[in-house]
Amino acid sequence: MTNPEPLANEVDDPGYEAGAGHAAFLAQVEAWIESDPEPADQLELRTLLAEADSPDPRDHEVRARARAELRDRFSGTLQFGTAGLRGEMAAGPNRMNRAVVIRAAAGLASFLRDALPGQTPRVVIGYDARHHSHTFAQDSAAVFTAAGVEASILPSALPTPVLAYAVRHLGADAGVMVTASHNPPRDNGYKVYLGGRVVTDSGQGAQIVPPYDAEIAAAIHRAPVAALVPRATDGWTVLGRDLALGYVESVGRLSDGAARDLRIVATPLHGVGGAVVNRVLENAGFTDVISVAEQFEANPLFPTVAFPNPEEPGAIDLALAYAQDAKADLVIANDPDADRCALAVYDPRVGTYQGAETARSNGWRMLHGDEVGSLLGEEIGKRAARLRTAPGTQFFASSIVSSRLLRKIAESHGLGYASTLTGFKWISRVDGLVYGYEEALGYCVDPQNVRDKDGISAALLLAQLANRLKAEGRTLVDALDDLARAHGLHVTDQLSARFTDLDQITAAMSRLRAAPPRTLAGSGVSEVVDLSDGLDGLPPTDGVRLLSADGTRVIVRPSGTEPKVKCYLEVIVPVAPDASYDDLTAARAFARTRLDHVRRDVAAALGI
């Protein structure tokens, strides 16, 4: 049996119930059902087929829903790209399920054998606590083992940074992490890392980039249907607890050993990071850590949040309530696979520029990813300057959508700086990297051990910074003011629009390219750059960059992991080196007002 090709054009015909197109489509669905190794998924598709052909005239809505669902599930195959696989868990080739994962593992195994002829490739597999994650990991190990690939699985559901650590620590040629990170509960994903003998340069142990993604995708396309992919019943290794403990010890080496006087509220948002984060903090001397009980245990339903992403409105409300009640100094929130880290702090002046927010949070606010990224940059820059070996050998890096402040911080410490495309697959492979971040709460503070974003090691460094500042009678907000005095006030924000129809994303980007705004908050647009033509030597990517005469910058791009258009906004307000607290407060209020105007200008151009 060969892999069925999609027949979306036939099934979309109004005459769904008749004709050769419909018969071919039914044959395609039946072929997929026969090849699916999961009985529950087989039953799901058979139920949809029965509903789609129900003869009862009263079942009109049921028929319409089932037919639309079948069309979508068989309109193509879930595409493997630089983010690996990610999608909704359900039966069919355009969903995340065992059949799709088995073929993905077969393709990856084929790619590795071709890359290492005459050698035995080594793969390490991790997984989170989402529905089916463990099953997907075991299926992968079974496929790898049958294909002659040495496979190891992490001992339990663990954070993504532990898997990234394992790839480098074990010298694995590839790593697979089964996770959908901060996506909704219905989603899952399959993230691939390459290292060992396959990638030996600065990207060793990092997520895949072109051309590897296309080569693996081609190998997946050549793989047979799931029923014909050999799977071993044993032969892979389940790693012991020492691997996770090794990761914890590696993070612990970042500890400054100082005395601690900091009360922290921490939440893993129902993910797998809770115990690991607490262990890391406790080992570093942070014993006054209050966990958000309702969110501590891993739960694939994520019952207390609409989206398990610290950036989403309301996601950290429970943690803020805990912090207010406990009079905490700091809130740390990790996303469900703990590769991202969010901070919330008490800011007594937040009401002067975020009035609606302060009414809900009583003065607590979540720091923007660029604020956290800049704080870490200054902290690591000081350390790197002390340890510098030769000029031009140490680099900071951030994505093109992140704040321009990091470049200034790097230069102030005599360090190099690299701007990359969006995503840690690019940031983490910069030569000489000592620190990298992206505004979406991702920070790489220990690239020698984890060549990816790591919300756990970042949490430790941020807790240490807050602890030291408290000992000085200061806060993280004061440290942000210091950066503004040194480099100007950089304030960033984001505008995003979620779509159900992906064609709307293309339409919105086309409108922007055809008629970009002439001004941003009253300042004339001086430059419009289509990123699909490339920028500063970077590979082409789908996006548009706008610059105005006063330095305001906007970058608009489709999300790589969600059905969204994202707009990254930044304004820069000059600040005197001796600016007072009140001066900084006024500058922040002015910057927020400008951002509001910029947001309206961009939304109008996109038609959202």
Secondary structure as a PSIPRED ss2 file (coil, helix, strand):
# PSIPRED VFORMAT (PSIPRED V4.0)

   1 M C   1.000  0.000  0.000
   2 T C   1.000  0.000  0.000
   3 N C   1.000  0.000  0.000
   4 P C   1.000  0.000  0.000
   5 E C   1.000  0.000  0.000
   6 P C   1.000  0.000  0.000
   7 L C   1.000  0.000  0.000
   8 A H   0.000  1.000  0.000
   9 N H   0.000  1.000  0.000
  10 E H   0.000  1.000  0.000
  11 V H   0.000  1.000  0.000
  12 D C   1.000  0.000  0.000
  13 D C   1.000  0.000  0.000
  14 P C   1.000  0.000  0.000
  15 G C   1.000  0.000  0.000
  16 Y C   1.000  0.000  0.000
  17 E C   1.000  0.000  0.000
  18 A C   1.000  0.000  0.000
  19 G H   0.000  1.000  0.000
  20 A H   0.000  1.000  0.000
  21 G H   0.000  1.000  0.000
  22 H H   0.000  1.000  0.000
  23 A H   0.000  1.000  0.000
  24 A H   0.000  1.000  0.000
  25 F H   0.000  1.000  0.000
  26 L H   0.000  1.000  0.000
  27 A H   0.000  1.000  0.000
  28 Q H   0.000  1.000  0.000
  29 V H   0.000  1.000  0.000
  30 E H   0.000  1.000  0.000
  31 A H   0.000  1.000  0.000
  32 W H   0.000  1.000  0.000
  33 I H   0.000  1.000  0.000
  34 E H   0.000  1.000  0.000
  35 S H   0.000  1.000  0.000
  36 D C   1.000  0.000  0.000
  37 P C   1.000  0.000  0.000
  38 E C   1.000  0.000  0.000
  39 P H   0.000  1.000  0.000
  40 A H   0.000  1.000  0.000
  41 D H   0.000  1.000  0.000
  42 Q H   0.000  1.000  0.000
  43 L H   0.000  1.000  0.000
  44 E H   0.000  1.000  0.000
  45 L H   0.000  1.000  0.000
  46 R H   0.000  1.000  0.000
  47 T H   0.000  1.000  0.000
  48 L H   0.000  1.000  0.000
  49 L H   0.000  1.000  0.000
  50 A H   0.000  1.000  0.000
  51 E H   0.000  1.000  0.000
  52 A H   0.000  1.000  0.000
  53 D C   1.000  0.000  0.000
  54 S C   1.000  0.000  0.000
  55 P C   1.000  0.000  0.000
  56 D C   1.000  0.000  0.000
  57 P H   0.000  1.000  0.000
  58 R H   0.000  1.000  0.000
  59 D H   0.000  1.000  0.000
  60 H H   0.000  1.000  0.000
  61 E H   0.000  1.000  0.000
  62 V H   0.000  1.000  0.000
  63 R H   0.000  1.000  0.000
  64 A H   0.000  1.000  0.000
  65 R H   0.000  1.000  0.000
  66 A H   0.000  1.000  0.000
  67 R H   0.000  1.000  0.000
  68 A H   0.000  1.000  0.000
  69 E H   0.000  1.000  0.000
  70 L H   0.000  1.000  0.000
  71 R H   0.000  1.000  0.000
  72 D H   0.000  1.000  0.000
  73 R H   0.000  1.000  0.000
  74 F C   1.000  0.000  0.000
  75 S C   1.000  0.000  0.000
  76 G C   1.000  0.000  0.000
  77 T C   1.000  0.000  0.000
  78 L C   1.000  0.000  0.000
  79 Q C   1.000  0.000  0.000
  80 F C   1.000  0.000  0.000
  81 G E   0.000  0.000  1.000
  82 T C   1.000  0.000  0.000
  83 A C   1.000  0.000  0.000
  84 G E   0.000  0.000  1.000
  85 L E   0.000  0.000  1.000
  86 R E   0.000  0.000  1.000
  87 G E   0.000  0.000  1.000
  88 E E   0.000  0.000  1.000
  89 M E   0.000  0.000  1.000
  90 A C   1.000  0.000  0.000
  91 A C   1.000  0.000  0.000
  92 G C   1.000  0.000  0.000
  93 P C   1.000  0.000  0.000
  94 N C   1.000  0.000  0.000
  95 R C   1.000  0.000  0.000
  96 M E   0.000  0.000  1.000
  97 N C   1.000  0.000  0.000
  98 R H   0.000  1.000  0.000
  99 A H   0.000  1.000  0.000
 100 V H   0.000  1.000  0.000
 101 V H   0.000  1.000  0.000
 102 I H   0.000  1.000  0.000
 103 R H   0.000  1.000  0.000
 104 A H   0.000  1.000  0.000
 105 A H   0.000  1.000  0.000
 106 A H   0.000  1.000  0.000
 107 G H   0.000  1.000  0.000
 108 L H   0.000  1.000  0.000
 109 A H   0.000  1.000  0.000
 110 S H   0.000  1.000  0.000
 111 F H   0.000  1.000  0.000
 112 L H   0.000  1.000  0.000
 113 R H   0.000  1.000  0.000
 114 D H   0.000  1.000  0.000
 115 A H   0.000  1.000  0.000
 116 L C   1.000  0.000  0.000
 117 P C   1.000  0.000  0.000
 118 G C   1.000  0.000  0.000
 119 Q C   1.000  0.000  0.000
 120 T C   1.000  0.000  0.000
 121 P C   1.000  0.000  0.000
 122 R E   0.000  0.000  1.000
 123 V E   0.000  0.000  1.000
 124 V E   0.000  0.000  1.000
 125 I E   0.000  0.000  1.000
 126 G E   0.000  0.000  1.000
 127 Y E   0.000  0.000  1.000
 128 D C   1.000  0.000  0.000
 129 A C   1.000  0.000  0.000
 130 R C   1.000  0.000  0.000
 131 H C   1.000  0.000  0.000
 132 H C   1.000  0.000  0.000
 133 S H   0.000  1.000  0.000
 134 H H   0.000  1.000  0.000
 135 T H   0.000  1.000  0.000
 136 F H   0.000  1.000  0.000
 137 A H   0.000  1.000  0.000
 138 Q H   0.000  1.000  0.000
 139 D H   0.000  1.000  0.000
 140 S H   0.000  1.000  0.000
 141 A H   0.000  1.000  0.000
 142 A H   0.000  1.000  0.000
 143 V H   0.000  1.000  0.000
 144 F H   0.000  1.000  0.000
 145 T H   0.000  1.000  0.000
 146 A H   0.000  1.000  0.000
 147 A C   1.000  0.000  0.000
 148 G C   1.000  0.000  0.000
 149 V C   1.000  0.000  0.000
 150 E E   0.000  0.000  1.000
 151 A E   0.000  0.000  1.000
 152 S E   0.000  0.000  1.000
 153 I E   0.000  0.000  1.000
 154 L C   1.000  0.000  0.000
 155 P C   1.000  0.000  0.000
 156 S C   1.000  0.000  0.000
 157 A C   1.000  0.000  0.000
 158 L C   1.000  0.000  0.000
 159 P C   1.000  0.000  0.000
 160 T H   0.000  1.000  0.000
 161 P H   0.000  1.000  0.000
 162 V H   0.000  1.000  0.000
 163 L H   0.000  1.000  0.000
 164 A H   0.000  1.000  0.000
 165 Y H   0.000  1.000  0.000
 166 A H   0.000  1.000  0.000
 167 V H   0.000  1.000  0.000
 168 R H   0.000  1.000  0.000
 169 H H   0.000  1.000  0.000
 170 L C   1.000  0.000  0.000
 171 G C   1.000  0.000  0.000
 172 A C   1.000  0.000  0.000
 173 D C   1.000  0.000  0.000
 174 A E   0.000  0.000  1.000
 175 G E   0.000  0.000  1.000
 176 V E   0.000  0.000  1.000
 177 M E   0.000  0.000  1.000
 178 V E   0.000  0.000  1.000
 179 T C   1.000  0.000  0.000
 180 A C   1.000  0.000  0.000
 181 S C   1.000  0.000  0.000
 182 H C   1.000  0.000  0.000
 183 N C   1.000  0.000  0.000
 184 P C   1.000  0.000  0.000
 185 P C   1.000  0.000  0.000
 186 R C   1.000  0.000  0.000
 187 D E   0.000  0.000  1.000
 188 N E   0.000  0.000  1.000
 189 G E   0.000  0.000  1.000
 190 Y E   0.000  0.000  1.000
 191 K E   0.000  0.000  1.000
 192 V E   0.000  0.000  1.000
 193 Y E   0.000  0.000  1.000
 194 L E   0.000  0.000  1.000
 195 G C   1.000  0.000  0.000
 196 G C   1.000  0.000  0.000
 197 R C   1.000  0.000  0.000
 198 V C   1.000  0.000  0.000
 199 V C   1.000  0.000  0.000
 200 T C   1.000  0.000  0.000
 201 D C   1.000  0.000  0.000
 202 S C   1.000  0.000  0.000
 203 G C   1.000  0.000  0.000
 204 Q C   1.000  0.000  0.000
 205 G C   1.000  0.000  0.000
 206 A E   0.000  0.000  1.000
 207 Q E   0.000  0.000  1.000
 208 I C   1.000  0.000  0.000
 209 V C   1.000  0.000  0.000
 210 P C   1.000  0.000  0.000
 211 P C   1.000  0.000  0.000
 212 Y H   0.000  1.000  0.000
 213 D H   0.000  1.000  0.000
 214 A H   0.000  1.000  0.000
 215 E H   0.000  1.000  0.000
 216 I H   0.000  1.000  0.000
 217 A H   0.000  1.000  0.000
 218 A H   0.000  1.000  0.000
 219 A H   0.000  1.000  0.000
 220 I H   0.000  1.000  0.000
 221 H H   0.000  1.000  0.000
 222 R H   0.000  1.000  0.000
 223 A C   1.000  0.000  0.000
 224 P C   1.000  0.000  0.000
 225 V C   1.000  0.000  0.000
 226 A H   0.000  1.000  0.000
 227 A H   0.000  1.000  0.000
 228 L H   0.000  1.000  0.000
 229 V C   1.000  0.000  0.000
 230 P C   1.000  0.000  0.000
 231 R C   1.000  0.000  0.000
 232 A C   1.000  0.000  0.000
 233 T C   1.000  0.000  0.000
 234 D C   1.000  0.000  0.000
 235 G C   1.000  0.000  0.000
 236 W C   1.000  0.000  0.000
 237 T E   0.000  0.000  1.000
 238 V E   0.000  0.000  1.000
 239 L C   1.000  0.000  0.000
 240 G C   1.000  0.000  0.000
 241 R H   0.000  1.000  0.000
 242 D H   0.000  1.000  0.000
 243 L H   0.000  1.000  0.000
 244 A H   0.000  1.000  0.000
 245 L H   0.000  1.000  0.000
 246 G H   0.000  1.000  0.000
 247 Y H   0.000  1.000  0.000
 248 V H   0.000  1.000  0.000
 249 E H   0.000  1.000  0.000
 250 S H   0.000  1.000  0.000
 251 V H   0.000  1.000  0.000
 252 G H   0.000  1.000  0.000
 253 R C   1.000  0.000  0.000
 254 L C   1.000  0.000  0.000
 255 S C   1.000  0.000  0.000
 256 D C   1.000  0.000  0.000
 257 G C   1.000  0.000  0.000
 258 A C   1.000  0.000  0.000
 259 A C   1.000  0.000  0.000
 260 R C   1.000  0.000  0.000
 261 D C   1.000  0.000  0.000
 262 L C   1.000  0.000  0.000
 263 R C   1.000  0.000  0.000
 264 I E   0.000  0.000  1.000
 265 V E   0.000  0.000  1.000
 266 A E   0.000  0.000  1.000
 267 T E   0.000  0.000  1.000
 268 P C   1.000  0.000  0.000
 269 L C   1.000  0.000  0.000
 270 H C   1.000  0.000  0.000
 271 G C   1.000  0.000  0.000
 272 V C   1.000  0.000  0.000
 273 G C   1.000  0.000  0.000
 274 G H   0.000  1.000  0.000
 275 A H   0.000  1.000  0.000
 276 V H   0.000  1.000  0.000
 277 V H   0.000  1.000  0.000
 278 N H   0.000  1.000  0.000
 279 R H   0.000  1.000  0.000
 280 V H   0.000  1.000  0.000
 281 L H   0.000  1.000  0.000
 282 E H   0.000  1.000  0.000
 283 N H   0.000  1.000  0.000
 284 A C   1.000  0.000  0.000
 285 G C   1.000  0.000  0.000
 286 F C   1.000  0.000  0.000
 287 T C   1.000  0.000  0.000
 288 D C   1.000  0.000  0.000
 289 V E   0.000  0.000  1.000
 290 I E   0.000  0.000  1.000
 291 S E   0.000  0.000  1.000
 292 V C   1.000  0.000  0.000
 293 A H   0.000  1.000  0.000
 294 E H   0.000  1.000  0.000
 295 Q H   0.000  1.000  0.000
 296 F H   0.000  1.000  0.000
 297 E C   1.000  0.000  0.000
 298 A C   1.000  0.000  0.000
 299 N C   1.000  0.000  0.000
 300 P C   1.000  0.000  0.000
 301 L C   1.000  0.000  0.000
 302 F C   1.000  0.000  0.000
 303 P C   1.000  0.000  0.000
 304 T C   1.000  0.000  0.000
 305 V C   1.000  0.000  0.000
 306 A C   1.000  0.000  0.000
 307 F C   1.000  0.000  0.000
 308 P C   1.000  0.000  0.000
 309 N C   1.000  0.000  0.000
 310 P C   1.000  0.000  0.000
 311 E C   1.000  0.000  0.000
 312 E C   1.000  0.000  0.000
 313 P C   1.000  0.000  0.000
 314 G C   1.000  0.000  0.000
 315 A C   1.000  0.000  0.000
 316 I C   1.000  0.000  0.000
 317 D H   0.000  1.000  0.000
 318 L H   0.000  1.000  0.000
 319 A H   0.000  1.000  0.000
 320 L H   0.000  1.000  0.000
 321 A H   0.000  1.000  0.000
 322 Y H   0.000  1.000  0.000
 323 A H   0.000  1.000  0.000
 324 Q H   0.000  1.000  0.000
 325 D H   0.000  1.000  0.000
 326 A H   0.000  1.000  0.000
 327 K C   1.000  0.000  0.000
 328 A C   1.000  0.000  0.000
 329 D C   1.000  0.000  0.000
 330 L E   0.000  0.000  1.000
 331 V E   0.000  0.000  1.000
 332 I E   0.000  0.000  1.000
 333 A E   0.000  0.000  1.000
 334 N E   0.000  0.000  1.000
 335 D C   1.000  0.000  0.000
 336 P C   1.000  0.000  0.000
 337 D C   1.000  0.000  0.000
 338 A C   1.000  0.000  0.000
 339 D C   1.000  0.000  0.000
 340 R C   1.000  0.000  0.000
 341 C E   0.000  0.000  1.000
 342 A E   0.000  0.000  1.000
 343 L E   0.000  0.000  1.000
 344 A E   0.000  0.000  1.000
 345 V E   0.000  0.000  1.000
 346 Y E   0.000  0.000  1.000
 347 D C   1.000  0.000  0.000
 348 P C   1.000  0.000  0.000
 349 R C   1.000  0.000  0.000
 350 V H   0.000  1.000  0.000
 351 G H   0.000  1.000  0.000
 352 T H   0.000  1.000  0.000
 353 Y C   1.000  0.000  0.000
 354 Q C   1.000  0.000  0.000
 355 G H   0.000  1.000  0.000
 356 A H   0.000  1.000  0.000
 357 E H   0.000  1.000  0.000
 358 T H   0.000  1.000  0.000
 359 A H   0.000  1.000  0.000
 360 R H   0.000  1.000  0.000
 361 S H   0.000  1.000  0.000
 362 N C   1.000  0.000  0.000
 363 G C   1.000  0.000  0.000
 364 W E   0.000  0.000  1.000
 365 R E   0.000  0.000  1.000
 366 M E   0.000  0.000  1.000
 367 L C   1.000  0.000  0.000
 368 H C   1.000  0.000  0.000
 369 G H   0.000  1.000  0.000
 370 D H   0.000  1.000  0.000
 371 E H   0.000  1.000  0.000
 372 V H   0.000  1.000  0.000
 373 G H   0.000  1.000  0.000
 374 S H   0.000  1.000  0.000
 375 L H   0.000  1.000  0.000
 376 L H   0.000  1.000  0.000
 377 G H   0.000  1.000  0.000
 378 E H   0.000  1.000  0.000
 379 E H   0.000  1.000  0.000
 380 I H   0.000  1.000  0.000
 381 G H   0.000  1.000  0.000
 382 K H   0.000  1.000  0.000
 383 R H   0.000  1.000  0.000
 384 A H   0.000  1.000  0.000
 385 A H   0.000  1.000  0.000
 386 R H   0.000  1.000  0.000
 387 L H   0.000  1.000  0.000
 388 R C   1.000  0.000  0.000
 389 T C   1.000  0.000  0.000
 390 A C   1.000  0.000  0.000
 391 P C   1.000  0.000  0.000
 392 G C   1.000  0.000  0.000
 393 T C   1.000  0.000  0.000
 394 Q C   1.000  0.000  0.000
 395 F E   0.000  0.000  1.000
 396 F E   0.000  0.000  1.000
 397 A E   0.000  0.000  1.000
 398 S E   0.000  0.000  1.000
 399 S E   0.000  0.000  1.000
 400 I C   1.000  0.000  0.000
 401 V C   1.000  0.000  0.000
 402 S C   1.000  0.000  0.000
 403 S C   1.000  0.000  0.000
 404 R C   1.000  0.000  0.000
 405 L H   0.000  1.000  0.000
 406 L H   0.000  1.000  0.000
 407 R H   0.000  1.000  0.000
 408 K H   0.000  1.000  0.000
 409 I H   0.000  1.000  0.000
 410 A H   0.000  1.000  0.000
 411 E H   0.000  1.000  0.000
 412 S H   0.000  1.000  0.000
 413 H C   1.000  0.000  0.000
 414 G C   1.000  0.000  0.000
 415 L C   1.000  0.000  0.000
 416 G E   0.000  0.000  1.000
 417 Y E   0.000  0.000  1.000
 418 A E   0.000  0.000  1.000
 419 S E   0.000  0.000  1.000
 420 T E   0.000  0.000  1.000
 421 L C   1.000  0.000  0.000
 422 T C   1.000  0.000  0.000
 423 G C   1.000  0.000  0.000
 424 F H   0.000  1.000  0.000
 425 K H   0.000  1.000  0.000
 426 W H   0.000  1.000  0.000
 427 I H   0.000  1.000  0.000
 428 S C   1.000  0.000  0.000
 429 R C   1.000  0.000  0.000
 430 V C   1.000  0.000  0.000
 431 D C   1.000  0.000  0.000
 432 G C   1.000  0.000  0.000
 433 L E   0.000  0.000  1.000
 434 V E   0.000  0.000  1.000
 435 Y E   0.000  0.000  1.000
 436 G E   0.000  0.000  1.000
 437 Y E   0.000  0.000  1.000
 438 E E   0.000  0.000  1.000
 439 E C   1.000  0.000  0.000
 440 A C   1.000  0.000  0.000
 441 L C   1.000  0.000  0.000
 442 G E   0.000  0.000  1.000
 443 Y E   0.000  0.000  1.000
 444 C E   0.000  0.000  1.000
 445 V C   1.000  0.000  0.000
 446 D C   1.000  0.000  0.000
 447 P C   1.000  0.000  0.000
 448 Q C   1.000  0.000  0.000
 449 N C   1.000  0.000  0.000
 450 V C   1.000  0.000  0.000
 451 R C   1.000  0.000  0.000
 452 D C   1.000  0.000  0.000
 453 K C   1.000  0.000  0.000
 454 D C   1.000  0.000  0.000
 455 G H   0.000  1.000  0.000
 456 I H   0.000  1.000  0.000
 457 S H   0.000  1.000  0.000
 458 A H   0.000  1.000  0.000
 459 A H   0.000  1.000  0.000
 460 L H   0.000  1.000  0.000
 461 L H   0.000  1.000  0.000
 462 L H   0.000  1.000  0.000
 463 A H   0.000  1.000  0.000
 464 Q H   0.000  1.000  0.000
 465 L H   0.000  1.000  0.000
 466 A H   0.000  1.000  0.000
 467 N H   0.000  1.000  0.000
 468 R H   0.000  1.000  0.000
 469 L H   0.000  1.000  0.000
 470 K H   0.000  1.000  0.000
 471 A H   0.000  1.000  0.000
 472 E C   1.000  0.000  0.000
 473 G C   1.000  0.000  0.000
 474 R C   1.000  0.000  0.000
 475 T C   1.000  0.000  0.000
 476 L H   0.000  1.000  0.000
 477 V H   0.000  1.000  0.000
 478 D H   0.000  1.000  0.000
 479 A H   0.000  1.000  0.000
 480 L H   0.000  1.000  0.000
 481 D H   0.000  1.000  0.000
 482 D H   0.000  1.000  0.000
 483 L H   0.000  1.000  0.000
 484 A H   0.000  1.000  0.000
 485 R H   0.000  1.000  0.000
 486 A H   0.000  1.000  0.000
 487 H H   0.000  1.000  0.000
 488 G C   1.000  0.000  0.000
 489 L E   0.000  0.000  1.000
 490 H E   0.000  0.000  1.000
 491 V E   0.000  0.000  1.000
 492 T E   0.000  0.000  1.000
 493 D E   0.000  0.000  1.000
 494 Q E   0.000  0.000  1.000
 495 L E   0.000  0.000  1.000
 496 S E   0.000  0.000  1.000
 497 A E   0.000  0.000  1.000
 498 R E   0.000  0.000  1.000
 499 F C   1.000  0.000  0.000
 500 T C   1.000  0.000  0.000
 501 D C   1.000  0.000  0.000
 502 L H   0.000  1.000  0.000
 503 D H   0.000  1.000  0.000
 504 Q H   0.000  1.000  0.000
 505 I H   0.000  1.000  0.000
 506 T H   0.000  1.000  0.000
 507 A H   0.000  1.000  0.000
 508 A H   0.000  1.000  0.000
 509 M H   0.000  1.000  0.000
 510 S H   0.000  1.000  0.000
 511 R H   0.000  1.000  0.000
 512 L H   0.000  1.000  0.000
 513 R H   0.000  1.000  0.000
 514 A H   0.000  1.000  0.000
 515 A C   1.000  0.000  0.000
 516 P C   1.000  0.000  0.000
 517 P C   1.000  0.000  0.000
 518 R C   1.000  0.000  0.000
 519 T E   0.000  0.000  1.000
 520 L E   0.000  0.000  1.000
 521 A C   1.000  0.000  0.000
 522 G C   1.000  0.000  0.000
 523 S E   0.000  0.000  1.000
 524 G E   0.000  0.000  1.000
 525 V E   0.000  0.000  1.000
 526 S E   0.000  0.000  1.000
 527 E E   0.000  0.000  1.000
 528 V E   0.000  0.000  1.000
 529 V E   0.000  0.000  1.000
 530 D E   0.000  0.000  1.000
 531 L H   0.000  1.000  0.000
 532 S H   0.000  1.000  0.000
 533 D H   0.000  1.000  0.000
 534 G C   1.000  0.000  0.000
 535 L E   0.000  0.000  1.000
 536 D C   1.000  0.000  0.000
 537 G C   1.000  0.000  0.000
 538 L E   0.000  0.000  1.000
 539 P C   1.000  0.000  0.000
 540 P C   1.000  0.000  0.000
 541 T C   1.000  0.000  0.000
 542 D C   1.000  0.000  0.000
 543 G C   1.000  0.000  0.000
 544 V E   0.000  0.000  1.000
 545 R E   0.000  0.000  1.000
 546 L E   0.000  0.000  1.000
 547 L E   0.000  0.000  1.000
 548 S E   0.000  0.000  1.000
 549 A C   1.000  0.000  0.000
 550 D C   1.000  0.000  0.000
 551 G C   1.000  0.000  0.000
 552 T C   1.000  0.000  0.000
 553 R E   0.000  0.000  1.000
 554 V E   0.000  0.000  1.000
 555 I E   0.000  0.000  1.000
 556 V E   0.000  0.000  1.000
 557 R E   0.000  0.000  1.000
 558 P E   0.000  0.000  1.000
 559 S C   1.000  0.000  0.000
 560 G C   1.000  0.000  0.000
 561 T C   1.000  0.000  0.000
 562 E C   1.000  0.000  0.000
 563 P C   1.000  0.000  0.000
 564 K E   0.000  0.000  1.000
 565 V E   0.000  0.000  1.000
 566 K E   0.000  0.000  1.000
 567 C E   0.000  0.000  1.000
 568 Y E   0.000  0.000  1.000
 569 L E   0.000  0.000  1.000
 570 E E   0.000  0.000  1.000
 571 V E   0.000  0.000  1.000
 572 I E   0.000  0.000  1.000
 573 V E   0.000  0.000  1.000
 574 P C   1.000  0.000  0.000
 575 V C   1.000  0.000  0.000
 576 A C   1.000  0.000  0.000
 577 P C   1.000  0.000  0.000
 578 D C   1.000  0.000  0.000
 579 A C   1.000  0.000  0.000
 580 S C   1.000  0.000  0.000
 581 Y H   0.000  1.000  0.000
 582 D H   0.000  1.000  0.000
 583 D H   0.000  1.000  0.000
 584 L H   0.000  1.000  0.000
 585 T H   0.000  1.000  0.000
 586 A H   0.000  1.000  0.000
 587 A H   0.000  1.000  0.000
 588 R H   0.000  1.000  0.000
 589 A H   0.000  1.000  0.000
 590 F H   0.000  1.000  0.000
 591 A H   0.000  1.000  0.000
 592 R H   0.000  1.000  0.000
 593 T H   0.000  1.000  0.000
 594 R H   0.000  1.000  0.000
 595 L H   0.000  1.000  0.000
 596 D H   0.000  1.000  0.000
 597 H H   0.000  1.000  0.000
 598 V H   0.000  1.000  0.000
 599 R H   0.000  1.000  0.000
 600 R H   0.000  1.000  0.000
 601 D H   0.000  1.000  0.000
 602 V H   0.000  1.000  0.000
 603 A H   0.000  1.000  0.000
 604 A H   0.000  1.000  0.000
 605 A H   0.000  1.000  0.000
 606 L H   0.000  1.000  0.000
 607 G C   1.000  0.000  0.000
 608 I C   1.000  0.000  0.000
